[in-house]
Amino acid sequence: MKNALLVILLLAASSFNASAMETKGNPRFDEFYTVKEKSVSFSDHVSLNPLDTAQKWWSESDEFAELRATVFNLLDFEHHAEKYGDVNEPYNRQKHFGGWINDHRDDTCLNTRGKVLVRDSSVDVTMNTNGCSVRAGRWDDPYSGREYTQAADIQIDHYVALKNAYISGAYKWDRAKRCLYANYLGNNFHLLAVYGKENNSKSDKTPEGWMPSNKSYHCQYLAQWLKVKMIWSLGLTPPEKDAVVELVQQNHCDLSQMKYSAQELDEQRRFIADNKDLCQ
């Protein structure tokens, strides 16, 4: 009886420690950063007066021109004196984000993985016999700088990993928005077809802990990392922000790469809004 009770207590302690370690493993800070953006708002005033309508048209034309002309510096950060990583519950991919989905709004049986494989292949892909999954193609992996032809060698990388997204802000979202993030096809870098071993090496690391082995891709990698964080208003830890700035300097990145137009950002935010029911 005593031995059985001891086993139960040890199992309970082990389970508690595993859960505590998962939560404790999140980086926690009393501050964080976001890429700074200037808000551009449009008037929602409606008038039946032709003169008012004409004035509104000119005003909005000016605002749209401002939107097109505004360019954000991805290395300009806004400081937040708030807790980072203090999540509601430990990260769980299936619970919080789900898996690949098949968009019910289109007429293809390809899920998100299949669509990215088709999009990123430089040749027409070969399908498996079921017609709903990709067998072969030609993928230029930017992380390794090498070419691969078998879909089995390829994984679809979430540029900012799901766990990192979760602890840097996505834990505040509802599941529909997290599912959209996990299956987002609004641009060609949020999800990327890469060599599996490179993706496994990256895991959920930020640029502070991992950079692609292909050094010629470093500057583009850093710029796109910051774009994803900006599009989704995700936070950066102080060490993560400092590492990004240092890596930009070390790689002698052209600072024109570290720009993002307000128009591009607006297009991404509109895509998110238009696809908010993707996972319903």
C-alpha positions in Angstrom: 0.0 0.0 0.0 2.8 2.4 1.0 4.7 1.5 -2.3 1.6 2.2 -4.4 1.0 5.5 -2.6 4.7 6.5 -3.2 4.4 5.7 -6.9 1.2 7.9 -7.2 3.0 10.8 -5.4 6.0 10.5 -7.6 3.9 10.5 -10.8 2.0 13.5 -9.6 5.2 15.3 -8.7 6.6 14.5 -12.1 3.5 15.8 -13.9 3.6 19.0 -11.9 7.3 19.5 -12.5 6.9 19.0 -16.2 4.0 21.5 -16.3 6.0 24.0 -14.2 9.1 23.6 -16.4 7.0 24.3 -19.6 5.6 27.5 -18.1 9.0 28.4 -16.5 10.7 27.8 -19.8 8.9 30.9 -21.3 11.2 34.0 -21.3 9.7 36.4 -18.8 10.4 40.1 -18.6 8.8 43.2 -17.0 9.1 45.0 -20.4 9.0 44.3 -24.1 9.2 46.1 -27.5 7.1 46.3 -30.6 8.0 47.7 -34.0 6.7 51.3 -33.9 4.0 52.3 -36.3 2.2 55.5 -37.0 -1.6 55.1 -37.1 -3.3 56.4 -40.3 -7.0 56.7 -39.8 -9.8 57.4 -42.3 -12.9 59.5 -41.7 -16.1 57.4 -41.4 -18.3 60.5 -41.7 -21.1 60.1 -44.2 -22.9 63.1 -45.7 -25.5 63.4 -48.5 -24.3 67.0 -49.2 -22.4 67.0 -52.6 -20.0 69.6 -51.3 -19.3 67.6 -48.2 -18.9 64.5 -50.3 -16.4 66.2 -52.6 -14.5 67.5 -49.6 -14.5 64.0 -48.1 -13.1 62.6 -51.3 -10.3 65.1 -51.5 -9.5 64.5 -47.8 -9.4 60.7 -48.1 -7.4 61.0 -51.3 -4.8 63.0 -49.3 -5.0 60.3 -46.5 -4.5 57.5 -49.0 -1.6 59.4 -50.5 -0.1 59.7 -47.0 -0.7 56.0 -46.5 1.2 55.2 -49.7 4.0 57.6 -48.8 4.5 56.5 -45.2 7.4 54.1 -44.7 8.1 52.5 -41.3 11.6 51.9 -40.0 11.6 48.3 -38.8 14.4 49.1 -36.4 12.4 51.8 -34.6 10.9 50.2 -31.5 8.3 51.2 -29.0 9.0 50.3 -25.4 6.2 48.8 -23.3 6.6 48.7 -19.5 4.4 45.6 -19.2 5.0 42.0 -18.5 6.1 39.7 -21.3 5.6 35.9 -21.4 3.2 35.8 -18.4 0.7 33.7 -20.3 -2.7 32.4 -19.2 -1.7 28.7 -19.7 1.3 26.7 -21.1 1.5 26.6 -24.8 -0.2 23.7 -26.6 -0.1 23.8 -30.4 -3.2 21.7 -31.0 -5.3 23.4 -28.4 -4.2 27.0 -29.2 -3.6 26.9 -33.0 -4.8 23.6 -34.4 -3.2 22.1 -37.5 -3.2 22.6 -41.2 -6.7 23.3 -42.6 -8.4 22.8 -45.9 -10.1 26.1 -46.7 -13.8 25.4 -47.2 -14.2 28.4 -49.4 -12.2 27.1 -52.3 -12.6 24.0 -54.6 -9.2 22.4 -53.9 -8.6 19.5 -51.5 -5.1 20.8 -50.7 -4.5 21.9 -47.1 -2.3 24.8 -46.2 0.9 22.8 -46.3 0.0 21.6 -49.8 -0.7 25.2 -51.0 2.6 26.5 -49.7 4.5 23.6 -51.4 2.7 24.4 -54.7 3.4 28.2 -54.3 7.1 27.8 -53.4 8.0 25.2 -56.0 9.9 26.6 -59.0 8.4 23.9 -61.2 5.0 22.3 -61.5 4.6 19.9 -58.6 3.8 16.1 -58.8 0.9 15.0 -56.7 0.5 11.8 -54.8 -2.1 9.3 -56.1 -4.8 10.8 -53.9 -4.4 14.1 -55.7 -4.6 16.0 -52.4 -0.9 16.1 -51.3 2.3 17.0 -53.0 5.0 14.3 -53.7 7.7 16.2 -55.6 8.7 19.6 -57.0 11.7 21.9 -56.7 12.2 24.0 -53.7 15.1 26.4 -53.1 15.4 26.4 -49.4 16.5 29.9 -48.3 17.7 28.7 -44.9 20.3 26.2 -46.2 20.8 27.7 -49.7 20.2 24.3 -51.2 17.6 22.8 -53.6 15.3 19.9 -52.7 13.0 17.9 -54.9 11.1 15.6 -52.5 8.2 17.0 -50.5 9.1 14.6 -47.7 12.3 16.6 -47.1 10.4 19.9 -46.8 8.6 21.3 -43.8 6.5 24.4 -43.7 8.0 26.9 -41.3 6.0 29.5 -39.4 8.5 32.3 -39.7 7.7 33.5 -36.2 7.1 30.1 -34.6 3.7 29.4 -33.1 5.0 29.1 -29.6 6.9 32.4 -29.9 3.8 34.0 -31.3 1.8 32.6 -28.4 3.9 34.0 -25.6 4.6 37.3 -27.4 0.9 38.2 -27.7 -1.2 35.5 -29.4 -2.3 34.1 -26.0 -4.6 37.2 -25.9 -6.3 36.2 -29.2 -9.3 33.9 -29.7 -8.7 30.6 -31.3 -10.0 31.6 -34.7 -7.4 34.3 -35.0 -4.6 31.9 -33.8 -5.8 29.4 -36.4 -5.6 32.0 -39.1 -2.1 32.9 -38.0 -1.1 29.2 -38.2 -2.6 29.0 -41.8 -1.8 32.5 -43.0 -1.3 32.9 -46.8 -1.5 36.7 -47.0 2.1 37.0 -48.0 4.9 34.7 -49.2 7.1 34.7 -46.1 4.7 34.1 -43.1 4.8 30.4 -44.1 7.8 29.1 -45.9 8.8 25.8 -47.5 12.2 24.9 -46.0 14.5 21.9 -45.5 13.2 19.9 -42.6 16.5 19.7 -40.7 16.9 23.4 -40.8 13.4 24.0 -39.5 14.0 21.5 -36.7 17.2 23.3 -35.8 15.3 26.6 -35.7 12.4 25.2 -33.6 10.8 28.1 -31.7 14.0 30.2 -31.4 14.2 33.9 -32.2 17.2 35.5 -34.0 18.8 35.7 -30.6 19.2 31.9 -30.6 19.2 30.9 -34.3 20.0 32.2 -37.7 19.9 30.4 -41.1 23.1 28.6 -42.1 22.8 30.5 -45.4 24.5 33.8 -44.4 23.4 35.5 -47.7 19.8 35.2 -46.4 20.5 36.8 -43.0 19.4 40.4 -43.8 16.2 39.3 -45.5 15.5 36.9 -42.6 15.8 39.7 -40.1 13.6 42.1 -42.1 10.9 39.5 -42.6 11.0 38.5 -38.9 10.3 42.1 -37.9 7.5 42.4 -40.6 5.7 39.4 -39.1 6.0 40.9 -35.6 4.7 44.2 -36.9 1.8 42.8 -38.9 0.5 40.9 -35.9 1.6 43.4 -33.2 3.7 40.8 -31.5 6.3 41.7 -28.9 10.0 41.3 -28.8 12.0 40.6 -25.6 14.8 43.1 -24.8 17.5 40.5 -25.7 15.6 39.6 -28.9 15.4 43.3 -29.9 19.1 43.9 -29.1 20.1 40.7 -31.0 18.2 41.8 -34.1 19.9 45.3 -34.1 23.3 43.7 -33.5 22.8 41.2 -36.3 21.8 43.9 -38.7 25.0 45.7 -38.0 27.2 42.5 -38.1 25.8 41.5 -41.5 26.2 45.0 -42.9 22.5 44.9 -44.0 21.3 47.6 -46.4 19.0 49.7 -44.2 16.6 50.1 -47.1 15.7 46.4 -46.5 14.6 47.4 -43.0 11.7 49.4 -44.2 8.0 48.6 -44.5 5.4 50.8 -46.2 2.1 51.7 -44.5 0.3 50.6 -47.6 1.8 47.1 -47.3 1.0 46.9 -43.6 -2.5 48.1 -44.3 -2.9 45.4 -47.0 -1.9 42.7 -44.5 -4.2 43.9 -41.8 -7.1 44.0 -44.4 -6.3 40.4 -45.4 -6.4 39.4 -41.7 -9.8 41.1 -41.3 -11.2 39.6 -44.6 -10.1 36.1 -43.5 -11.1 36.2 -39.9 -13.6 33.4 -40.4 -11.2 31.1 -42.3 -11.2 28.6 -39.5 -15.0 28.7 -38.7 
